[in-house]
Amino acid sequence: MEVPKKVLLIVAAILLANAVSAQNYEKNILGVRAGLNLSSYSISAGGASISTDSRASFHVAVTDQILLCNKLPFYLETGLAFSSRGGKVDGVSFRPSYLQIPVLVNYHFNIKDIVTIQPFAGLYYGLGIGGKVKVGDEKGDIFGDEGGLKRSDLGVRLGAGVVWKRIYFGLGYDIGCLNLVKESDGEGTMRNNCFTISVGYNF
């Protein structure tokens, strides 16, 4: 009779430990982010493809991580960001600004209750709210009736964050999926890609 009792005690201890661990997962994590963008355009036309020079700019964001599973630290991450992007090629500089909404999933790998590593993947949608295209000394609107780019941008976002004492450090990469040229007639495409470095704080 002693062996079954010991087995039951071990099983009960494991279940209790899992329940306590599950209760420790934060159900909602709000955060703020800011950092550096290094963005460029991938352009193709007439069978040829080029990448523009990178443009350094910035982003600021508020984020919200929502726990999806009580038993695992698996989160849905969304929020709202202002992101300045663009690229340069042959004396032409593109400088669009977007409001972005990400829809990501991430998983929190806790290391000795000191550091949490958070790989993430998902999509983002961007709405162009302003910006200029500069050709030599001449400037013009990049969106709107006079601009050459569509306002909508959609892409894939991949990366990872590290949290230490609520302080966040992140690296990410956005791969644009939409052709941003307003009137291409199928003859050319232009997609934005962006490498990001972020620092922030989780409340």
Backbone torsions as a table, in degrees:
resi	resn	phi	psi	omega
1	MET	NA	-20.6	-176.0
2	GLU	-70.7	-37.7	-177.2
3	VAL	-63.1	-48.5	177.2
4	PRO	-58.4	-37.7	179.5
5	LYS	-63.3	-41.9	179.2
6	LYS	-64.7	-41.6	178.3
7	VAL	-61.2	-44.8	178.8
8	LEU	-61.7	-39.8	179.2
9	LEU	-65.0	-40.3	178.8
10	ILE	-65.4	-45.7	178.6
11	VAL	-60.7	-44.0	178.9
12	ALA	-61.4	-40.1	179.7
13	ALA	-64.7	-40.9	178.9
14	ILE	-64.3	-45.2	180.0
15	LEU	-63.2	-40.2	179.1
16	LEU	-65.2	-41.1	179.1
17	ALA	-63.6	-40.9	178.0
18	ASN	-64.5	-39.7	-179.8
19	ALA	-65.6	-42.0	179.1
20	VAL	-65.6	-41.8	179.0
21	SER	-61.4	-42.5	-179.7
22	ALA	-63.5	-37.1	-179.3
23	GLN	-69.3	-20.5	-178.6
24	ASN	-80.0	-14.7	179.0
25	TYR	-72.1	126.2	178.8
26	GLU	-69.5	133.9	-176.5
27	LYS	-79.9	-25.3	-177.9
28	ASN	-148.9	124.7	-177.3
29	ILE	-123.9	112.1	176.2
30	LEU	-92.2	145.0	-179.5
31	GLY	-149.4	164.7	173.3
32	VAL	-124.7	145.6	-178.1
33	ARG	-137.7	151.7	171.6
34	ALA	-155.1	153.4	179.8
35	GLY	173.2	-164.1	-172.2
36	LEU	-100.7	137.4	170.5
37	ASN	-109.5	136.2	167.9
38	LEU	-122.7	98.6	-171.7
39	SER	-115.1	156.3	177.6
40	SER	-153.0	170.1	177.7
41	TYR	-113.6	141.3	168.9
42	SER	-100.3	118.1	-174.2
43	ILE	-119.2	133.2	175.4
44	SER	-133.3	140.5	178.0
45	ALA	-163.4	137.4	176.9
46	GLY	59.0	31.5	179.0
47	GLY	84.5	-4.8	178.8
48	ALA	-107.6	150.1	180.0
49	SER	-132.9	141.2	176.1
50	ILE	-140.3	161.0	171.9
51	SER	-118.3	134.2	179.9
52	THR	-73.6	166.1	170.4
53	ASP	-66.5	152.5	-178.9
54	SER	-74.8	150.5	172.6
55	ARG	-117.5	128.4	177.5
56	ALA	-87.6	129.5	179.3
57	SER	-149.9	-152.4	-173.0
58	PHE	-146.2	168.3	173.4
59	HIS	-144.3	152.1	171.6
60	VAL	-136.0	146.8	-173.7
61	ALA	-155.5	155.6	164.7
62	VAL	-115.2	140.8	-176.0
63	THR	-127.6	157.3	176.4
64	ASP	-140.7	121.7	177.1
65	GLN	-107.9	125.7	-175.8
66	ILE	-115.3	124.1	-179.3
67	LEU	-64.8	128.6	-178.1
68	LEU	-98.6	-21.6	-175.8
69	CYS	-142.0	124.4	-177.9
70	ASN	-65.5	-23.8	-175.9
71	LYS	-94.4	-11.4	-178.4
72	LEU	-136.5	146.9	178.3
73	PRO	-80.7	62.8	-176.6
74	PHE	-109.3	121.5	-169.3
75	TYR	-124.8	148.8	166.0
76	LEU	-96.5	126.4	-178.8
77	GLU	-115.3	130.4	175.0
78	THR	-142.0	-168.0	-178.6
79	GLY	152.6	-159.2	179.8
80	LEU	-144.1	133.6	-176.8
81	ALA	-134.7	148.8	165.5
82	PHE	-103.7	125.9	-175.9
83	SER	-134.5	124.0	176.2
84	SER	-97.4	131.1	-173.6
85	ARG	-134.2	-164.9	175.7
86	GLY	139.1	-160.7	-179.9
87	GLY	-179.9	171.0	-177.6
88	LYS	-137.1	137.8	176.9
89	VAL	-156.5	130.5	175.4
90	ASP	49.4	46.5	177.0
91	GLY	78.7	3.7	177.9
92	VAL	-108.1	127.6	-178.8
93	SER	-117.7	126.7	177.8
94	PHE	-104.7	130.8	-176.1
95	ARG	-136.3	67.4	179.7
96	PRO	-84.4	155.3	174.7
97	SER	-124.7	141.1	-174.9
98	TYR	-130.0	150.5	159.7
99	LEU	-96.8	127.4	-174.5
100	GLN	-121.0	144.4	173.4
101	ILE	-123.8	115.7	176.8
102	PRO	-91.8	151.8	169.9
103	VAL	-130.6	99.4	-172.0
104	LEU	-124.5	160.8	167.6
105	VAL	-120.1	142.4	176.4
106	ASN	-142.2	162.3	-179.7
107	TYR	-128.6	136.7	-175.8
108	HIS	-100.2	109.1	175.0
109	PHE	-94.0	109.2	-177.6
110	ASN	-88.8	128.5	-179.1
111	ILE	-114.2	101.9	175.8
112	LYS	54.8	32.4	177.8
113	ASP	56.6	23.0	179.6
114	ILE	-113.9	-48.2	-176.0
115	VAL	-127.7	140.2	174.5
116	THR	-119.1	125.8	176.6
117	ILE	-100.2	130.1	-172.3
118	GLN	-128.0	84.4	172.6
119	PRO	-67.5	145.1	-178.8
120	PHE	-140.9	157.1	177.8
121	ALA	-156.4	149.1	178.6
122	GLY	163.8	-151.8	-176.8
123	LEU	-122.8	160.7	170.6
124	TYR	-136.8	149.9	172.1
125	TYR	-119.7	134.8	178.9
126	GLY	-122.0	137.1	175.9
127	LEU	-113.2	117.6	-180.0
128	GLY	-67.7	125.2	-177.3
129	ILE	-114.5	-4.7	179.5
130	GLY	166.1	176.7	178.9
131	GLY	137.8	168.5	-176.3
132	LYS	-129.6	152.9	166.7
133	VAL	-113.3	132.4	-175.6
134	LYS	-118.2	124.7	176.6
135	VAL	-121.0	105.9	-173.6
136	GLY	63.8	-121.6	177.7
137	ASP	-97.1	-0.3	-177.5
138	GLU	-93.8	138.9	178.2
139	LYS	-124.5	148.7	176.2
140	GLY	-149.2	163.0	178.1
141	ASP	-67.4	141.0	-177.8
142	ILE	-89.3	-23.7	176.9
143	PHE	-115.7	-176.9	176.5
144	GLY	81.5	-168.4	-175.6
145	ASP	-62.6	-33.8	-176.9
146	GLU	-90.9	-14.9	-176.0
147	GLY	-84.8	161.9	-177.6
148	GLY	-101.5	-3.2	-177.4
149	LEU	-112.2	146.4	173.3
150	LYS	-70.2	152.6	179.1
151	ARG	-76.7	-31.2	-174.8
152	SER	-84.2	136.5	174.7
153	ASP	-135.6	140.2	-179.4
154	LEU	-140.1	137.8	-179.0
155	GLY	-160.5	179.0	178.2
156	VAL	-98.4	138.9	178.9
157	ARG	-123.2	129.4	179.2
158	LEU	-131.6	151.7	176.5
159	GLY	163.7	-165.0	179.8
160	ALA	-155.4	148.6	175.8
161	GLY	-121.3	157.2	175.0
162	VAL	-127.7	129.8	179.7
163	VAL	-115.7	127.6	177.7
164	TRP	-132.1	114.2	-179.3
165	LYS	52.4	46.2	178.2
166	ARG	74.3	-6.0	178.4
167	ILE	-88.2	131.1	-172.9
168	TYR	-108.4	135.5	171.5
169	PHE	-127.7	131.7	-176.1
170	GLY	-141.1	149.3	172.1
171	LEU	-125.5	135.5	-179.0
172	GLY	-146.1	164.3	176.9
173	TYR	-141.9	127.4	177.9
174	ASP	-104.2	132.0	177.9
175	ILE	-114.8	107.8	-178.7
176	GLY	-66.7	137.4	-177.8
177	CYS	-109.7	-19.3	-176.3
178	LEU	-97.6	145.6	170.4
179	ASN	-74.6	118.4	-173.8
180	LEU	-86.4	-10.2	-179.1
181	VAL	-71.3	128.2	-174.3
182	LYS	-67.7	-45.1	-177.2
183	GLU	-130.1	81.8	-176.6
184	SER	-97.8	-19.4	-177.1
185	ASP	54.8	27.7	178.7
186	GLY	74.5	4.1	-175.7
187	GLU	-93.6	-12.3	-179.0
188	GLY	-157.7	151.6	178.6
189	THR	-129.8	155.2	179.5
190	MET	-147.6	116.7	-177.3
191	ARG	-126.3	142.5	-178.3
192	ASN	-97.0	133.9	174.2
193	ASN	-123.8	148.4	-172.7
194	CYS	-150.2	129.2	172.5
195	PHE	-98.6	132.9	-175.1
196	THR	-125.2	143.3	171.4
197	ILE	-122.6	125.7	-174.1
198	SER	-127.7	147.7	167.0
199	VAL	-129.7	153.7	-177.8
200	GLY	-172.7	-163.3	-177.9
201	TYR	-147.4	136.6	174.7
202	ASN	-101.6	129.0	-177.6
203	PHE	-88.4	NA	NA
